Amino acid sequence: MSGLSISKLHAAHGHTTVLRDLELTVPNGALACVLGPSGCGKSTLLRIIAGFHQPVSGKVTVGERTLNDDRTQIPAERRRIGYVPQDGALFPHLTVAANVGFGLPRAERRERVAEMLDLVGLNGLADRHPHQLSGGQQQRIALARALAPRPELLLLDEPFAALDAALRTELRTEVATTLRRAGATAVLVTHDVDEALAFADVIAVMRDGRIVQADAPHALYHRPADTGVARTLGEANLIPAKLAADHAITAFGELPLTDGASNGTEDAVVLLRPQQLRLSAASGPHTIEARIINAGFRGHDYRLELDPAARHELPTPLIAYTSADAPPPTDQTIHVAAHGTAHPLVPEQAPVSATV
Ligand SMILES: Nc1ncnc2c1ncn2[C@@H]1O[C@H](COP(=O)(O)OP(=O)(O)OP(=O)(O)O)[C@@H](O)[C@H]1O
């Protein structure tokens, strides 16, 4: 397998620009997730990489091979790229073995099919037809079929979207393990943040036809580039702050900065994730007073919506997660403290015009 590199990619459907100046690098052997809202251009990006859609301009390379640039447009069948669509799209009239072996040279077909079915843990099902498989089994066969010709790059377009929540979690873990075992470079498209956080070595957040930030899941969650990326990765409290050299001054007192340095700004916003806000038994110099306006039980914890007292000048609602056995009742006034570090955020950029 080989790494993927995309630069200055522009694409349109008719007169509507869909991708603009898109940059993305996926190292060899890495699993990347492209995360973004419906309609932001994720599938268009995959279809360009696969060779199903021609971009307006830009360069796409896999390993040393240029697939698209000003002069080059390698056809899809010569790209050596595997593609797993949302519904798997197995050939209904062929057996599992024939689906996985489709297009492989006859001499190696038998052995390669057995190897692939082994990889996805379904070697007992070679003689079945797709309609005799569960949704999860069909997706695993689709993955085996895509990996069988030893593609240089594997593309997965929301491959778990049609599955129920439990199967989805199980299968995405399995698929990630399978891909790592196969040493595959893969790009998965999703609008499910849990999927991206669990699956990826690199998450690329897409907005308005561009990749706005790409980084390891942990870095992206704790150090988002702007308020939009912060919200894309999970619930976010955006807290007004003044920035000093190495700390933020907030209604919760002084909090160290995540990256430990700022230029000093009077009028800043810092990110505090809900798990950083904790109920405090007593009021103190670094607690705020708030009223619980909603408490939702989520099995492992409660999600609280809080209305902070007006004097704190904080946004409403603040979101806190608490693992307390039972939170105080709704409408009760409580004290809240903030833990950990604060990460300064810039506002999300306004979208640019969508017409070429
Ligand atoms: N064949 C097409 N002709 C015209 N417009 C299209 C075509 N395919 C997609 N679009 C438009 O291009 C934009 C990007 O679509 P795309 O399918 O790439 O988004 P997406 O992020 O994959 O969305 P989703 O998550 O809903 O699948 C959308 O506004 C869509 O309506």
PDBQT file of the ligand as one rigid body, heavy atoms in Angstrom, charges set to zero:
ROOT
HETATM    1  N1  LIG A 401     -24.162  14.012  -9.457  1.00  0.00    +0.000 N 
HETATM    2  C1  LIG A 401     -24.372  15.194  -8.878  1.00  0.00    +0.000 A 
HETATM    3  N2  LIG A 401     -24.902  16.230  -9.573  1.00  0.00    +0.000 NA
HETATM    4  C2  LIG A 401     -25.100  17.439  -9.005  1.00  0.00    +0.000 A 
HETATM    5  N3  LIG A 401     -24.813  17.729  -7.725  1.00  0.00    +0.000 NA
HETATM    6  C3  LIG A 401     -24.287  16.739  -6.964  1.00  0.00    +0.000 A 
HETATM    7  C4  LIG A 401     -24.048  15.423  -7.497  1.00  0.00    +0.000 A 
HETATM    8  N4  LIG A 401     -23.523  14.659  -6.514  1.00  0.00    +0.000 NA
HETATM    9  C5  LIG A 401     -23.450  15.462  -5.415  1.00  0.00    +0.000 A 
HETATM   10  N5  LIG A 401     -23.904  16.690  -5.683  1.00  0.00    +0.000 N 
HETATM   11  C6  LIG A 401     -23.938  17.846  -4.753  1.00  0.00    +0.000 C 
HETATM   12  O1  LIG A 401     -22.611  18.097  -4.325  1.00  0.00    +0.000 OA
HETATM   13  C7  LIG A 401     -22.570  18.401  -2.931  1.00  0.00    +0.000 C 
HETATM   14  C8  LIG A 401     -21.633  17.413  -2.238  1.00  0.00    +0.000 C 
HETATM   15  O2  LIG A 401     -22.196  16.111  -2.326  1.00  0.00    +0.000 OA
HETATM   16  P1  LIG A 401     -21.478  14.836  -1.691  1.00  0.00    +0.000 P 
HETATM   17  O3  LIG A 401     -22.335  13.640  -1.978  1.00  0.00    +0.000 OA
HETATM   18  O4  LIG A 401     -20.073  14.802  -2.120  1.00  0.00    +0.000 OA
HETATM   19  O5  LIG A 401     -21.556  15.207  -0.143  1.00  0.00    +0.000 OA
HETATM   20  P2  LIG A 401     -21.356  14.277   1.140  1.00  0.00    +0.000 P 
HETATM   21  O6  LIG A 401     -20.570  15.094   2.098  1.00  0.00    +0.000 OA
HETATM   22  O7  LIG A 401     -20.802  12.956   0.747  1.00  0.00    +0.000 OA
HETATM   23  O8  LIG A 401     -22.848  14.107   1.643  1.00  0.00    +0.000 OA
HETATM   24  P3  LIG A 401     -23.535  12.859   2.425  1.00  0.00    +0.000 P 
HETATM   25  O9  LIG A 401     -22.834  12.759   3.745  1.00  0.00    +0.000 OA
HETATM   26  O10 LIG A 401     -24.959  13.312   2.549  1.00  0.00    +0.000 OA
HETATM   27  O11 LIG A 401     -23.367  11.649   1.559  1.00  0.00    +0.000 OA
HETATM   28  C9  LIG A 401     -24.006  18.342  -2.452  1.00  0.00    +0.000 C 
HETATM   29  O12 LIG A 401     -24.499  19.654  -2.413  1.00  0.00    +0.000 OA
HETATM   30  C10 LIG A 401     -24.721  17.528  -3.491  1.00  0.00    +0.000 C 
HETATM   31  O13 LIG A 401     -26.058  17.920  -3.602  1.00  0.00    +0.000 OA
ENDROOT
TORSDOF 0
